Amino acid sequence: MNQILVSEKLYITPELKKKKKMYKIDFFISVFLVGILFSYYIYAEYDKNKNEAISQEILSNVEFEDSVSDDTTIKFSDNAIVVILNQENPYEIIYSQEAEDDESDIENEVIDRNTSVTKSGQKYHTTAIINIPSIGVYYPILNTTTDELLKISPCYFWGPKPNEVGNYCIVGHNYRNTKFFSKVPTLENGSIIELTDLKGRMIQYSVYDKYVVDPADVSCTSQRTNGKKEITLITCTNDSSQRVVVKAREV
């Protein structure tokens, strides 16, 4: 039996042409947006790695002294301390890093091996060194908390001088990787935290409590320690909506 093959001619209407054009436009826009997001991610990782390198450079330049002056300034908002660790921070920006090349947009002069100053003349320095062997944390503690300094290293937030009676509070970013305080939420009771002050005195602290609070809750900074030496580590939860607080006491 002879078979008659019938091919239907496809008629492309103006509406179909318009839809195909819109699909192409949507596709190119999607590719463009994905490219931008990917580029932003690459830049953000590069920036974090660069700041990590600055932190380690500061650490390698620390000199231990007989005494260190403390010009720490704590900012207030409506007469209340506010712990803010995300990118929107009301603190005055004080930032310094050694320019790696001529393209650096921030200039810095090193006053001594522990102190740096920005081009505008604002100073910051290292007050202590924190070491948590179990999670690979080894950083200088900078003397004041600002958004820019938090990008370089964990920062002193509240309390006495390091390794003195009272509650020495430190804040650090949680980048959800291995940098800064990202692994602090994994600490358990009994974990050891070592704090070395600029006199070269190292004291070990044992974690005895860990909990989550709202950003405005600063009860963890209380100085009621019954005459004991304590440290408090503060960082963000993985979704940045709350704060993880880790309390440790001198061993």
Order of alpha helices (4+ residues) and beta strands (2+ residues): alpha-beta-beta-beta-beta-alpha-beta-beta-beta-beta-beta-beta
